[in-house]
């Protein structure tokens, strides 16, 4: 088999009738198969999920840096910090 030929895995999906109709319409409008549309949707979901995770990790680093600044404050911000941490992390 050539390296350029993709090997596909056959899957059976159970979707709602409205999702089926939407899939048919979108595939017809875009001139692609329903399978291609599902593959594109999966790829888009995985990419968006990765971006969301990256954003969450960046936000956590920023918040942690803020906590470090609070820890160095010349006055007590402990209760504010602890309340904020509980709200963000649910510890």
PyMOL Python script that loads the backbone (N, CA, C, O; Angstrom):
from pymol import cmd

cmd.read_pdbstr("""\
ATOM      1  N   UNK A   1       0.848  -1.179   0.000  1.00  0.00           N
ATOM      2  CA  UNK A   1       0.000   0.000   0.000  1.00  0.00           C
ATOM      3  C   UNK A   1       0.891   1.238   0.000  1.00  0.00           C
ATOM      4  O   UNK A   1       1.884   1.291   0.725  1.00  0.00           O
ATOM      5  N   UNK A   2       0.545   2.206  -0.792  1.00  0.00           N
ATOM      6  CA  UNK A   2       1.315   3.443  -0.909  1.00  0.00           C
ATOM      7  C   UNK A   2       1.182   4.290   0.352  1.00  0.00           C
ATOM      8  O   UNK A   2       0.149   4.273   1.022  1.00  0.00           O
ATOM      9  N   UNK A   3       2.267   5.045   0.669  1.00  0.00           N
ATOM     10  CA  UNK A   3       2.225   5.937   1.827  1.00  0.00           C
ATOM     11  C   UNK A   3       1.197   7.036   1.657  1.00  0.00           C
ATOM     12  O   UNK A   3       0.713   7.588   2.646  1.00  0.00           O
ATOM     13  N   UNK A   4       0.855   7.364   0.416  1.00  0.00           N
ATOM     14  CA  UNK A   4      -0.079   8.464   0.169  1.00  0.00           C
ATOM     15  C   UNK A   4      -1.533   8.030   0.309  1.00  0.00           C
ATOM     16  O   UNK A   4      -2.431   8.867   0.396  1.00  0.00           O
ATOM     17  N   UNK A   5      -1.762   6.725   0.332  1.00  0.00           N
ATOM     18  CA  UNK A   5      -3.131   6.230   0.482  1.00  0.00           C
ATOM     19  C   UNK A   5      -3.461   6.166   1.969  1.00  0.00           C
ATOM     20  O   UNK A   5      -2.753   5.530   2.750  1.00  0.00           O
ATOM     21  N   UNK A   6      -4.547   6.834   2.344  1.00  0.00           N
ATOM     22  CA  UNK A   6      -4.966   6.823   3.751  1.00  0.00           C
ATOM     23  C   UNK A   6      -5.728   5.542   4.050  1.00  0.00           C
ATOM     24  O   UNK A   6      -6.544   5.079   3.253  1.00  0.00           O
ATOM     25  N   UNK A   7      -5.447   4.995   5.192  1.00  0.00           N
ATOM     26  CA  UNK A   7      -6.199   3.836   5.644  1.00  0.00           C
ATOM     27  C   UNK A   7      -7.323   4.345   6.535  1.00  0.00           C
ATOM     28  O   UNK A   7      -7.073   5.034   7.525  1.00  0.00           O
ATOM     29  N   UNK A   8      -8.529   4.016   6.193  1.00  0.00           N
ATOM     30  CA  UNK A   8      -9.700   4.471   6.929  1.00  0.00           C
ATOM     31  C   UNK A   8     -10.228   3.348   7.819  1.00  0.00           C
ATOM     32  O   UNK A   8     -10.078   2.165   7.513  1.00  0.00           O
ATOM     33  N   UNK A   9     -10.843   3.746   8.915  1.00  0.00           N
ATOM     34  CA  UNK A   9     -11.494   2.817   9.828  1.00  0.00           C
ATOM     35  C   UNK A   9     -12.990   3.070   9.736  1.00  0.00           C
ATOM     36  O   UNK A   9     -13.447   4.205   9.874  1.00  0.00           O
ATOM     37  N   UNK A  10     -13.734   2.026   9.506  1.00  0.00           N
ATOM     38  CA  UNK A  10     -15.187   2.165   9.376  1.00  0.00           C
ATOM     39  C   UNK A  10     -15.812   2.251  10.765  1.00  0.00           C
ATOM     40  O   UNK A  10     -15.520   1.433  11.637  1.00  0.00           O
ATOM     41  N   UNK A  11     -16.676   3.254  10.966  1.00  0.00           N
ATOM     42  CA  UNK A  11     -17.379   3.452  12.234  1.00  0.00           C
ATOM     43  C   UNK A  11     -18.865   3.615  11.971  1.00  0.00           C
ATOM     44  O   UNK A  11     -19.281   4.159  10.949  1.00  0.00           O
ATOM     45  N   UNK A  12     -19.642   3.137  12.905  1.00  0.00           N
ATOM     46  CA  UNK A  12     -21.075   3.365  12.855  1.00  0.00           C
ATOM     47  C   UNK A  12     -21.388   4.417  13.908  1.00  0.00           C
ATOM     48  O   UNK A  12     -21.011   4.262  15.070  1.00  0.00           O
ATOM     49  N   UNK A  13     -22.073   5.489  13.514  1.00  0.00           N
ATOM     50  CA  UNK A  13     -22.435   6.557  14.440  1.00  0.00           C
ATOM     51  C   UNK A  13     -23.935   6.553  14.653  1.00  0.00           C
ATOM     52  O   UNK A  13     -24.708   6.325  13.722  1.00  0.00           O
ATOM     53  N   UNK A  14     -24.330   6.806  15.867  1.00  0.00           N
ATOM     54  CA  UNK A  14     -25.741   6.983  16.186  1.00  0.00           C
ATOM     55  C   UNK A  14     -25.965   8.457  16.464  1.00  0.00           C
ATOM     56  O   UNK A  14     -25.446   8.999  17.440  1.00  0.00           O
ATOM     57  N   UNK A  15     -26.740   9.105  15.602  1.00  0.00           N
ATOM     58  CA  UNK A  15     -27.005  10.532  15.754  1.00  0.00           C
ATOM     59  C   UNK A  15     -28.514  10.766  15.699  1.00  0.00           C
ATOM     60  O   UNK A  15     -29.286   9.921  15.243  1.00  0.00           O
ATOM     61  N   UNK A  16     -28.896  11.930  16.173  1.00  0.00           N
ATOM     62  CA  UNK A  16     -30.314  12.311  16.179  1.00  0.00           C
ATOM     63  C   UNK A  16     -30.775  12.586  14.736  1.00  0.00           C
ATOM     64  O   UNK A  16     -29.964  12.958  13.889  1.00  0.00           O
ATOM     65  N   UNK A  17     -32.057  12.404  14.462  1.00  0.00           N
ATOM     66  CA  UNK A  17     -32.575  12.685  13.114  1.00  0.00           C
ATOM     67  C   UNK A  17     -32.270  14.109  12.643  1.00  0.00           C
ATOM     68  O   UNK A  17     -31.963  14.317  11.469  1.00  0.00           O
ATOM     69  N   UNK A  18     -32.350  15.080  13.538  1.00  0.00           N
ATOM     70  CA  UNK A  18     -32.040  16.460  13.130  1.00  0.00           C
ATOM     71  C   UNK A  18     -30.557  16.611  12.789  1.00  0.00           C
ATOM     72  O   UNK A  18     -30.198  17.365  11.885  1.00  0.00           O
ATOM     73  N   UNK A  19     -29.699  15.895  13.513  1.00  0.00           N
ATOM     74  CA  UNK A  19     -28.273  15.928  13.195  1.00  0.00           C
ATOM     75  C   UNK A  19     -28.018  15.280  11.833  1.00  0.00           C
ATOM     76  O   UNK A  19     -27.184  15.754  11.062  1.00  0.00           O
ATOM     77  N   UNK A  20     -28.731  14.209  11.545  1.00  0.00           N
ATOM     78  CA  UNK A  20     -28.594  13.532  10.260  1.00  0.00           C
ATOM     79  C   UNK A  20     -28.983  14.465   9.124  1.00  0.00           C
ATOM     80  O   UNK A  20     -28.279  14.556   8.118  1.00  0.00           O
ATOM     81  N   UNK A  21     -30.096  15.154   9.286  1.00  0.00           N
ATOM     82  CA  UNK A  21     -30.551  16.080   8.239  1.00  0.00           C
ATOM     83  C   UNK A  21     -29.543  17.225   8.066  1.00  0.00           C
ATOM     84  O   UNK A  21     -29.219  17.613   6.943  1.00  0.00           O
ATOM     85  N   UNK A  22     -29.057  17.756   9.181  1.00  0.00           N
ATOM     86  CA  UNK A  22     -28.058  18.820   9.115  1.00  0.00           C
ATOM     87  C   UNK A  22     -26.797  18.343   8.407  1.00  0.00           C
ATOM     88  O   UNK A  22     -26.238  19.058   7.575  1.00  0.00           O
ATOM     89  N   UNK A  23     -26.354  17.145   8.734  1.00  0.00           N
ATOM     90  CA  UNK A  23     -25.169  16.568   8.107  1.00  0.00           C
ATOM     91  C   UNK A  23     -25.364  16.436   6.599  1.00  0.00           C
ATOM     92  O   UNK A  23     -24.472  16.776   5.822  1.00  0.00           O
ATOM     93  N   UNK A  24     -26.516  15.949   6.191  1.00  0.00           N
ATOM     94  CA  UNK A  24     -26.807  15.790   4.766  1.00  0.00           C
ATOM     95  C   UNK A  24     -26.789  17.140   4.042  1.00  0.00           C
ATOM     96  O   UNK A  24     -26.195  17.276   2.973  1.00  0.00           O
ATOM     97  N   UNK A  25     -27.447  18.129   4.639  1.00  0.00           N
ATOM     98  CA  UNK A  25     -27.520  19.450   4.011  1.00  0.00           C
ATOM     99  C   UNK A  25     -26.124  20.075   3.907  1.00  0.00           C
ATOM    100  O   UNK A  25     -25.740  20.569   2.847  1.00  0.00           O
ATOM    101  N   UNK A  26     -25.370  20.051   5.010  1.00  0.00           N
ATOM    102  CA  UNK A  26     -24.034  20.656   4.989  1.00  0.00           C
ATOM    103  C   UNK A  26     -23.107  19.957   4.002  1.00  0.00           C
ATOM    104  O   UNK A  26     -22.355  20.615   3.282  1.00  0.00           O
ATOM    105  N   UNK A  27     -23.156  18.638   3.965  1.00  0.00           N
ATOM    106  CA  UNK A  27     -22.306  17.897   3.034  1.00  0.00           C
ATOM    107  C   UNK A  27     -22.674  18.246   1.593  1.00  0.00           C
ATOM    108  O   UNK A  27     -21.795  18.452   0.757  1.00  0.00           O
ATOM    109  N   UNK A  28     -23.961  18.311   1.308  1.00  0.00           N
ATOM    110  CA  UNK A  28     -24.411  18.656  -0.039  1.00  0.00           C
ATOM    111  C   UNK A  28     -23.981  20.079  -0.406  1.00  0.00           C
ATOM    112  O   UNK A  28     -23.491  20.315  -1.510  1.00  0.00           O
ATOM    113  N   UNK A  29     -24.164  21.025   0.516  1.00  0.00           N
ATOM    114  CA  UNK A  29     -23.784  22.420   0.254  1.00  0.00           C
ATOM    115  C   UNK A  29     -22.285  22.572   0.012  1.00  0.00           C
ATOM    116  O   UNK A  29     -21.868  23.366  -0.831  1.00  0.00           O
ATOM    117  N   UNK A  30     -21.475  21.815   0.748  1.00  0.00           N
ATOM    118  CA  UNK A  30     -20.017  21.932   0.629  1.00  0.00           C
ATOM    119  C   UNK A  30     -19.441  21.037  -0.454  1.00  0.00           C
ATOM    120  O   UNK A  30     -18.271  21.165  -0.814  1.00  0.00           O
ATOM    121  N   UNK A  31     -20.252  20.140  -0.970  1.00  0.00           N
ATOM    122  CA  UNK A  31     -19.781  19.238  -2.017  1.00  0.00           C
ATOM    123  C   UNK A  31     -18.804  18.188  -1.516  1.00  0.00           C
ATOM    124  O   UNK A  31     -17.894  17.776  -2.234  1.00  0.00           O
ATOM    125  N   UNK A  32     -19.004  17.760  -0.272  1.00  0.00           N
ATOM    126  CA  UNK A  32     -18.152  16.716   0.309  1.00  0.00           C
ATOM    127  C   UNK A  32     -19.048  15.596   0.820  1.00  0.00           C
ATOM    128  O   UNK A  32     -20.265  15.748   0.926  1.00  0.00           O
ATOM    129  N   UNK A  33     -18.420  14.473   1.131  1.00  0.00           N
ATOM    130  CA  UNK A  33     -19.195  13.366   1.683  1.00  0.00           C
ATOM    131  C   UNK A  33     -19.534  13.651   3.146  1.00  0.00           C
ATOM    132  O   UNK A  33     -18.895  14.471   3.805  1.00  0.00           O
ATOM    133  N   UNK A  34     -20.551  12.955   3.627  1.00  0.00           N
ATOM    134  CA  UNK A  34     -20.903  13.081   5.039  1.00  0.00           C
ATOM    135  C   UNK A  34     -19.735  12.610   5.907  1.00  0.00           C
ATOM    136  O   UNK A  34     -19.473  13.191   6.960  1.00  0.00           O
ATOM    137  N   UNK A  35     -19.041  11.573   5.475  1.00  0.00           N
ATOM    138  CA  UNK A  35     -17.889  11.075   6.226  1.00  0.00           C
ATOM    139  C   UNK A  35     -16.791  12.128   6.327  1.00  0.00           C
ATOM    140  O   UNK A  35     -16.184  12.303   7.384  1.00  0.00           O
ATOM    141  N   UNK A  36     -16.538  12.830   5.221  1.00  0.00           N
ATOM    142  CA  UNK A  36     -15.512  13.878   5.245  1.00  0.00           C
ATOM    143  C   UNK A  36     -15.911  14.978   6.226  1.00  0.00           C
ATOM    144  O   UNK A  36     -15.070  15.493   6.963  1.00  0.00           O
ATOM    145  N   UNK A  37     -17.170  15.330   6.235  1.00  0.00           N
ATOM    146  CA  UNK A  37     -17.646  16.364   7.151  1.00  0.00           C
ATOM    147  C   UNK A  37     -17.477  15.930   8.604  1.00  0.00           C
ATOM    148  O   UNK A  37     -17.083  16.737   9.446  1.00  0.00           O
ATOM    149  N   UNK A  38     -17.771  14.666   8.910  1.00  0.00           N
ATOM    150  CA  UNK A  38     -17.596  14.149  10.270  1.00  0.00           C
ATOM    151  C   UNK A  38     -16.114  14.167  10.642  1.00  0.00           C
ATOM    152  O   UNK A  38     -15.766  14.553  11.758  1.00  0.00           O
ATOM    153  N   UNK A  39     -15.227  13.750   9.714  1.00  0.00           N
ATOM    154  CA  UNK A  39     -13.782  13.780   9.995  1.00  0.00           C
ATOM    155  C   UNK A  39     -13.308  15.204  10.268  1.00  0.00           C
ATOM    156  O   UNK A  39     -12.527  15.432  11.192  1.00  0.00           O
ATOM    157  N   UNK A  40     -13.776  16.163   9.467  1.00  0.00           N
ATOM    158  CA  UNK A  40     -13.412  17.565   9.683  1.00  0.00           C
ATOM    159  C   UNK A  40     -13.908  18.059  11.044  1.00  0.00           C
ATOM    160  O   UNK A  40     -13.205  18.792  11.740  1.00  0.00           O
ATOM    161  N   UNK A  41     -15.125  17.652  11.416  1.00  0.00           N
ATOM    162  CA  UNK A  41     -15.688  18.077  12.700  1.00  0.00           C
ATOM    163  C   UNK A  41     -14.871  17.516  13.860  1.00  0.00           C
ATOM    164  O   UNK A  41     -14.629  18.217  14.842  1.00  0.00           O
ATOM    165  N   UNK A  42     -14.447  16.262  13.753  1.00  0.00           N
ATOM    166  CA  UNK A  42     -13.629  15.659  14.805  1.00  0.00           C
ATOM    167  C   UNK A  42     -12.306  16.398  14.916  1.00  0.00           C
ATOM    168  O   UNK A  42     -11.867  16.726  16.018  1.00  0.00           O
ATOM    169  N   UNK A  43     -11.662  16.664  13.771  1.00  0.00           N
ATOM    170  CA  UNK A  43     -10.390  17.391  13.792  1.00  0.00           C
ATOM    171  C   UNK A  43     -10.555  18.779  14.412  1.00  0.00           C
ATOM    172  O   UNK A  43      -9.713  19.215  15.197  1.00  0.00           O
ATOM    173  N   UNK A  44     -11.644  19.474  14.057  1.00  0.00           N
ATOM    174  CA  UNK A  44     -11.887  20.811  14.602  1.00  0.00           C
ATOM    175  C   UNK A  44     -12.124  20.747  16.106  1.00  0.00           C
ATOM    176  O   UNK A  44     -11.654  21.613  16.844  1.00  0.00           O
ATOM    177  N   UNK A  45     -12.846  19.732  16.565  1.00  0.00           N
ATOM    178  CA  UNK A  45     -13.098  19.573  17.995  1.00  0.00           C
ATOM    179  C   UNK A  45     -11.801  19.331  18.746  1.00  0.00           C
ATOM    180  O   UNK A  45     -11.563  19.948  19.784  1.00  0.00           O
ATOM    181  N   UNK A  46     -10.963  18.442  18.236  1.00  0.00           N
ATOM    182  CA  UNK A  46      -9.692  18.125  18.893  1.00  0.00           C
ATOM    183  C   UNK A  46      -8.808  19.366  18.957  1.00  0.00           C
ATOM    184  O   UNK A  46      -8.177  19.626  19.981  1.00  0.00           O
ATOM    185  N   UNK A  47      -8.760  20.124  17.881  1.00  0.00           N
ATOM    186  CA  UNK A  47      -7.953  21.347  17.850  1.00  0.00           C
ATOM    187  C   UNK A  47      -8.481  22.381  18.842  1.00  0.00           C
ATOM    188  O   UNK A  47      -7.702  22.999  19.567  1.00  0.00           O
ATOM    189  N   UNK A  48      -9.791  22.570  18.878  1.00  0.00           N
ATOM    190  CA  UNK A  48     -10.387  23.531  19.812  1.00  0.00           C
ATOM    191  C   UNK A  48     -10.167  23.096  21.255  1.00  0.00           C
ATOM    192  O   UNK A  48      -9.916  23.933  22.122  1.00  0.00           O
ATOM    193  N   UNK A  49     -10.257  21.807  21.519  1.00  0.00           N
ATOM    194  CA  UNK A  49     -10.034  21.291  22.866  1.00  0.00           C
ATOM    195  C   UNK A  49      -8.594  21.544  23.297  1.00  0.00           C
ATOM    196  O   UNK A  49      -8.344  21.935  24.437  1.00  0.00           O
ATOM    197  N   UNK A  50      -7.654  21.323  22.393  1.00  0.00           N
ATOM    198  CA  UNK A  50      -6.239  21.557  22.709  1.00  0.00           C
ATOM    199  C   UNK A  50      -5.998  23.041  22.990  1.00  0.00           C
ATOM    200  O   UNK A  50      -5.268  23.391  23.918  1.00  0.00           O
ATOM    201  N   UNK A  51      -6.617  23.915  22.184  1.00  0.00           N
ATOM    202  CA  UNK A  51      -6.467  25.362  22.422  1.00  0.00           C
ATOM    203  C   UNK A  51      -7.061  25.744  23.764  1.00  0.00           C
ATOM    204  O   UNK A  51      -6.491  26.564  24.484  1.00  0.00           O
ATOM    205  N   UNK A  52      -8.206  25.157  24.111  1.00  0.00           N
ATOM    206  CA  UNK A  52      -8.841  25.447  25.395  1.00  0.00           C
ATOM    207  C   UNK A  52      -7.979  25.005  26.556  1.00  0.00           C
ATOM    208  O   UNK A  52      -7.859  25.716  27.554  1.00  0.00           O
ATOM    209  N   UNK A  53      -7.380  23.837  26.432  1.00  0.00           N
ATOM    210  CA  UNK A  53      -6.490  23.344  27.488  1.00  0.00           C
ATOM    211  C   UNK A  53      -5.269  24.245  27.626  1.00  0.00           C
ATOM    212  O   UNK A  53      -4.847  24.569  28.736  1.00  0.00           O
ATOM    213  N   UNK A  54      -4.706  24.647  26.489  1.00  0.00           N
ATOM    214  CA  UNK A  54      -3.536  25.529  26.514  1.00  0.00           C
ATOM    215  C   UNK A  54      -3.895  26.858  27.172  1.00  0.00           C
ATOM    216  O   UNK A  54      -3.125  27.391  27.971  1.00  0.00           O
ATOM    217  N   UNK A  55      -5.065  27.386  26.830  1.00  0.00           N
ATOM    218  CA  UNK A  55      -5.510  28.638  27.427  1.00  0.00           C
ATOM    219  C   UNK A  55      -5.685  28.480  28.933  1.00  0.00           C
ATOM    220  O   UNK A  55      -5.301  29.362  29.702  1.00  0.00           O
ATOM    221  N   UNK A  56      -6.260  27.364  29.352  1.00  0.00           N
ATOM    222  CA  UNK A  56      -6.443  27.102  30.776  1.00  0.00           C
ATOM    223  C   UNK A  56      -5.124  27.015  31.510  1.00  0.00           C
ATOM    224  O   UNK A  56      -4.991  27.522  32.624  1.00  0.00           O
ATOM    225  N   UNK A  57      -4.141  26.368  30.884  1.00  0.00           N
ATOM    226  CA  UNK A  57      -2.820  26.251  31.504  1.00  0.00           C
ATOM    227  C   UNK A  57      -2.146  27.623  31.599  1.00  0.00           C
ATOM    228  O   UNK A  57      -1.502  27.928  32.602  1.00  0.00           O
ATOM    229  N   UNK A  58      -2.293  28.447  30.561  1.00  0.00           N
ATOM    230  CA  UNK A  58      -1.732  29.802  30.595  1.00  0.00           C
ATOM    231  C   UNK A  58      -2.394  30.620  31.692  1.00  0.00           C
ATOM    232  O   UNK A  58      -1.720  31.343  32.425  1.00  0.00           O
ATOM    233  N   UNK A  59      -3.698  30.509  31.806  1.00  0.00           N
ATOM    234  CA  UNK A  59      -4.429  31.236  32.844  1.00  0.00           C
ATOM    235  C   UNK A  59      -3.967  30.792  34.225  1.00  0.00           C
ATOM    236  O   UNK A  59      -3.786  31.624  35.113  1.00  0.00           O
ATOM    237  N   UNK A  60      -3.776  29.500  34.415  1.00  0.00           N
ATOM    238  CA  UNK A  60      -3.317  28.987  35.711  1.00  0.00           C
ATOM    239  C   UNK A  60      -1.931  29.544  36.055  1.00  0.00           C
ATOM    240  O   UNK A  60      -1.672  29.895  37.206  1.00  0.00           O
ATOM    241  N   UNK A  61      -1.042  29.626  35.060  1.00  0.00           N
ATOM    242  CA  UNK A  61       0.300  30.182  35.315  1.00  0.00           C
ATOM    243  C   UNK A  61       0.214  31.650  35.714  1.00  0.00           C
ATOM    244  O   UNK A  61       0.933  32.097  36.608  1.00  0.00           O
ATOM    245  N   UNK A  62      -0.659  32.393  35.056  1.00  0.00           N
ATOM    246  CA  UNK A  62      -0.830  33.816  35.382  1.00  0.00           C
ATOM    247  C   UNK A  62      -1.381  33.974  36.794  1.00  0.00           C
ATOM    248  O   UNK A  62      -0.893  34.800  37.565  1.00  0.00           O
ATOM    249  N   UNK A  63      -2.395  33.186  37.133  1.00  0.00           N
ATOM    250  CA  UNK A  63      -2.995  33.262  38.467  1.00  0.00           C
ATOM    251  C   UNK A  63      -1.975  32.859  39.528  1.00  0.00           C
ATOM    252  O   UNK A  63      -1.891  33.494  40.579  1.00  0.00           O
ATOM    253  N   UNK A  64      -1.198  31.806  39.259  1.00  0.00           N
ATOM    254  CA  UNK A  64      -0.170  31.391  40.209  1.00  0.00           C
ATOM    255  C   UNK A  64       0.865  32.486  40.418  1.00  0.00           C
ATOM    256  O   UNK A  64       1.318  32.704  41.542  1.00  0.00           O
ATOM    257  N   UNK A  65       1.242  33.174  39.349  1.00  0.00           N
ATOM    258  CA  UNK A  65       2.194  34.278  39.478  1.00  0.00           C
ATOM    259  C   UNK A  65       1.595  35.402  40.318  1.00  0.00           C
ATOM    260  O   UNK A  65       2.292  36.034  41.111  1.00  0.00           O
ATOM    261  N   UNK A  66       0.307  35.643  40.137  1.00  0.00           N
ATOM    262  CA  UNK A  66      -0.371  36.652  40.943  1.00  0.00           C
ATOM    263  C   UNK A  66      -0.349  36.261  42.412  1.00  0.00           C
ATOM    264  O   UNK A  66      -0.117  37.105  43.277  1.00  0.00           O
ATOM    265  N   UNK A  67      -0.591  34.976  42.701  1.00  0.00           N
ATOM    266  CA  UNK A  67      -0.553  34.506  44.084  1.00  0.00           C
ATOM    267  C   UNK A  67       0.833  34.708  44.695  1.00  0.00           C
ATOM    268  O   UNK A  67       0.957  35.046  45.872  1.00  0.00           O
ATOM    269  N   UNK A  68       1.867  34.499  43.888  1.00  0.00           N
ATOM    270  CA  UNK A  68       3.227  34.719  44.389  1.00  0.00           C
ATOM    271  C   UNK A  68       3.416  36.187  44.770  1.00  0.00           C
ATOM    272  O   UNK A  68       4.052  36.499  45.777  1.00  0.00           O
ATOM    273  N   UNK A  69       2.862  37.078  43.961  1.00  0.00           N
ATOM    274  CA  UNK A  69       2.928  38.511  44.277  1.00  0.00           C
ATOM    275  C   UNK A  69       2.159  38.795  45.559  1.00  0.00           C
ATOM    276  O   UNK A  69       2.630  39.558  46.402  1.00  0.00           O
ATOM    277  N   UNK A  70       0.999  38.201  45.716  1.00  0.00           N
ATOM    278  CA  UNK A  70       0.208  38.410  46.922  1.00  0.00           C
ATOM    279  C   UNK A  70       0.968  37.924  48.154  1.00  0.00           C
ATOM    280  O   UNK A  70       0.924  38.547  49.215  1.00  0.00           O
ATOM    281  N   UNK A  71       1.673  36.789  47.989  1.00  0.00           N
ATOM    282  CA  UNK A  71       2.434  36.237  49.123  1.00  0.00           C
ATOM    283  C   UNK A  71       3.537  37.193  49.581  1.00  0.00           C
ATOM    284  O   UNK A  71       3.945  37.162  50.742  1.00  0.00           O
ATOM    285  N   UNK A  72       4.013  38.032  48.676  1.00  0.00           N
ATOM    286  CA  UNK A  72       5.072  38.990  49.013  1.00  0.00           C
ATOM    287  C   UNK A  72       4.517  40.341  49.479  1.00  0.00           C
ATOM    288  O   UNK A  72       5.281  41.243  49.822  1.00  0.00           O
ATOM    289  N   UNK A  73       3.192  40.475  49.491  1.00  0.00           N
ATOM    290  CA  UNK A  73       2.583  41.753  49.890  1.00  0.00           C
ATOM    291  C   UNK A  73       2.915  42.049  51.355  1.00  0.00           C
ATOM    292  O   UNK A  73       2.978  41.131  52.172  1.00  0.00           O
ATOM    293  N   UNK A  74       3.127  43.326  51.692  1.00  0.00           N
ATOM    294  CA  UNK A  74       3.481  43.691  53.067  1.00  0.00           C
ATOM    295  C   UNK A  74       2.298  43.618  54.035  1.00  0.00           C
ATOM    296  O   UNK A  74       2.456  43.897  55.224  1.00  0.00           O
ATOM    297  N   UNK A  75       1.129  43.250  53.543  1.00  0.00           N
ATOM    298  CA  UNK A  75      -0.050  43.119  54.396  1.00  0.00           C
ATOM    299  C   UNK A  75      -0.735  41.804  54.055  1.00  0.00           C
ATOM    300  O   UNK A  75      -0.429  41.193  53.031  1.00  0.00           O
ATOM    301  N   UNK A  76      -1.662  41.361  54.906  1.00  0.00           N
ATOM    302  CA  UNK A  76      -2.268  40.042  54.763  1.00  0.00           C
ATOM    303  C   UNK A  76      -3.385  40.042  53.718  1.00  0.00           C
ATOM    304  O   UNK A  76      -4.394  40.731  53.866  1.00  0.00           O
ATOM    305  N   UNK A  77      -3.184  39.262  52.671  1.00  0.00           N
ATOM    306  CA  UNK A  77      -4.226  39.044  51.669  1.00  0.00           C
ATOM    307  C   UNK A  77      -4.664  37.585  51.666  1.00  0.00           C
ATOM    308  O   UNK A  77      -5.320  37.124  50.732  1.00  0.00           O
ATOM    309  N   UNK A  78      -4.295  36.868  52.716  1.00  0.00           N
ATOM    310  CA  UNK A  78      -4.539  35.432  52.764  1.00  0.00           C
ATOM    311  C   UNK A  78      -5.974  35.026  52.519  1.00  0.00           C
ATOM    312  O   UNK A  78      -6.231  34.112  51.734  1.00  0.00           O
ATOM    313  N   UNK A  79      -6.921  35.689  53.178  1.00  0.00           N
ATOM    314  CA  UNK A  79      -8.311  35.262  53.030  1.00  0.00           C
ATOM    315  C   UNK A  79      -8.820  35.519  51.612  1.00  0.00           C
ATOM    316  O   UNK A  79      -9.597  34.730  51.075  1.00  0.00           O
ATOM    317  N   UNK A  80      -8.379  36.627  51.007  1.00  0.00           N
ATOM    318  CA  UNK A  80      -8.783  36.928  49.629  1.00  0.00           C
ATOM    319  C   UNK A  80      -8.191  35.880  48.694  1.00  0.00           C
ATOM    320  O   UNK A  80      -8.876  35.344  47.824  1.00  0.00           O
ATOM    321  N   UNK A  81      -6.896  35.599  48.893  1.00  0.00           N
ATOM    322  CA  UNK A  81      -6.208  34.623  48.051  1.00  0.00           C
ATOM    323  C   UNK A  81      -6.869  33.251  48.179  1.00  0.00           C
ATOM    324  O   UNK A  81      -7.142  32.591  47.176  1.00  0.00           O
ATOM    325  N   UNK A  82      -7.123  32.828  49.413  1.00  0.00           N
ATOM    326  CA  UNK A  82      -7.698  31.510  49.620  1.00  0.00           C
ATOM    327  C   UNK A  82      -9.100  31.411  49.022  1.00  0.00           C
ATOM    328  O   UNK A  82      -9.455  30.385  48.442  1.00  0.00           O
ATOM    329  N   UNK A  83      -9.891  32.466  49.159  1.00  0.00           N
ATOM    330  CA  UNK A  83     -11.226  32.464  48.570  1.00  0.00           C
ATOM    331  C   UNK A  83     -11.140  32.384  47.057  1.00  0.00           C
ATOM    332  O   UNK A  83     -11.923  31.672  46.429  1.00  0.00           O
ATOM    333  N   UNK A  84     -10.194  33.108  46.462  1.00  0.00           N
ATOM    334  CA  UNK A  84     -10.035  33.097  45.022  1.00  0.00           C
ATOM    335  C   UNK A  84      -9.591  31.721  44.540  1.00  0.00           C
ATOM    336  O   UNK A  84     -10.102  31.215  43.541  1.00  0.00           O
ATOM    337  N   UNK A  85      -8.648  31.122  45.245  1.00  0.00           N
ATOM    338  CA  UNK A  85      -8.170  29.790  44.876  1.00  0.00           C
ATOM    339  C   UNK A  85      -9.318  28.784  44.932  1.00  0.00           C
ATOM    340  O   UNK A  85      -9.454  27.951  44.036  1.00  0.00           O
ATOM    341  N   UNK A  86     -10.139  28.854  45.971  1.00  0.00           N
ATOM    342  CA  UNK A  86     -11.268  27.945  46.080  1.00  0.00           C
ATOM    343  C   UNK A  86     -12.227  28.138  44.910  1.00  0.00           C
ATOM    344  O   UNK A  86     -12.755  27.166  44.370  1.00  0.00           O
ATOM    345  N   UNK A  87     -12.453  29.389  44.520  1.00  0.00           N
ATOM    346  CA  UNK A  87     -13.345  29.668  43.411  1.00  0.00           C
ATOM    347  C   UNK A  87     -12.799  29.165  42.088  1.00  0.00           C
ATOM    348  O   UNK A  87     -13.561  28.696  41.243  1.00  0.00           O
ATOM    349  N   UNK A  88     -11.489  29.257  41.897  1.00  0.00           N
ATOM    350  CA  UNK A  88     -10.878  28.843  40.640  1.00  0.00           C
ATOM    351  C   UNK A  88     -10.622  27.342  40.565  1.00  0.00           C
ATOM    352  O   UNK A  88     -10.876  26.703  39.544  1.00  0.00           O
ATOM    353  N   UNK A  89     -10.126  26.807  41.644  1.00  0.00           N
ATOM    354  CA  UNK A  89      -9.653  25.428  41.607  1.00  0.00           C
ATOM    355  C   UNK A  89     -10.560  24.464  42.352  1.00  0.00           C
ATOM    356  O   UNK A  89     -10.430  23.251  42.189  1.00  0.00           O
ATOM    357  N   UNK A  90     -11.468  24.970  43.159  1.00  0.00           N
ATOM    358  CA  UNK A  90     -12.377  24.122  43.905  1.00  0.00           C
ATOM    359  C   UNK A  90     -11.693  23.222  44.915  1.00  0.00           C
ATOM    360  O   UNK A  90     -12.201  22.149  45.242  1.00  0.00           O
ATOM    361  N   UNK A  91     -10.545  23.652  45.410  1.00  0.00           N
ATOM    362  CA  UNK A  91      -9.789  22.840  46.380  1.00  0.00           C
ATOM    363  C   UNK A  91     -10.527  22.697  47.685  1.00  0.00           C
ATOM    364  O   UNK A  91     -10.032  22.047  48.606  1.00  0.00           O
TER     365      UNK A  91
END
""", "prot")
cmd.dss("prot")
cmd.show_as("cartoon", "prot")
cmd.util.cbc("prot")
cmd.orient("prot")
